[in-house]
Amino acid sequence: MICLVIGCLIILYVIYLLYQYFYPTPNIDPKGKYVLISGCDTGFGNRLAIELDKHGFNVLAGVYSPDSVTSLKDKLSSRATVFRLDITKQEDIDAALELVQSKTKVLHALVNNAGIGSGGYIDWISMETVRRIMDVNHFGHVAMTKAFLPLLIVKRDSRVMNICSVMGFTSPPGMAAYCASKHAFEAFSDCLRREMIPWNLRVSIIEPGWLRTPIIEGHDRLLQDLWNKLEPKKRENWGEEFFNDLVDKSVRQNLCIKNAEDPMKVVRALEHAVMNSKPYIRYRPDLQGKFLFQPLSMFPSWLVDFLMIKMLSTPIQPAGVHNQLKG
């Protein structure tokens, strides 16, 4: 009976996918519509700003680095506005709101894209690092959403796109701060969607897996820098042998990183969420997100623990544990 139900569900899902493919919902008219994107220096935000500008939207692109203002302006049309924005600073958000209100009283879409990532075991990372990641990846987007909601709900069918991650529903070792921020942002996005139903404000959650972005480039070097700054007692407790083998297995031999996909898959998902008349609630644009991390999140916890430790941890015991066992 259970197999029959599962089989029926799979068949219905395949039919649904085929229907979507052969009968896609139409796109909206971009003329006169304003889209605000944070984190446009590089990566998803930068490319999305360029693509939406080509489609005819009025792009409002926030960048963190002053140098990025000029470089991005040169790639966009005269319709676009590029400005400095640090989403962790309320004064920057207030200034952005004032700027946007000088151009329009209605916002078609807010794309909460800015983000930072940093790895490291919980025992190694500082509270300053944890707070910084949470400030950018969660609290900054909450503040942006609250500030711009009045411009979004003025018109029905406006939308918010939140860049979350597969790390928002899985938690591999060495990613505690990043995963915590993405778990929080997932929960916020779900609550926002449900609360905004009366206003018909659409909220889409984008959940990429490992992609070829600056966040994963040089990850082993960032871990080495973190290790070098640890107090000697901690390094002694974990041991150089443990650390070196961990970096080799979890970063250099990591199949997800080795097979990281094209970040344009995320940009295309974001384009659909901005432009389509019926955007999806969740987008998992890459194969890892669809067929690895999502199924993994539904396994029993003991099995997920076993698989993650097998794939991402070293069999070498920390020096302190080794000494305990010897004693």
Order of alpha helices (4+ residues) and beta strands (2+ residues): alpha-beta-alpha-beta-alpha-beta-alpha-beta-alpha-alpha-beta-alpha-beta-alpha-alpha-alpha-alpha-alpha-beta-alpha-alpha-alpha
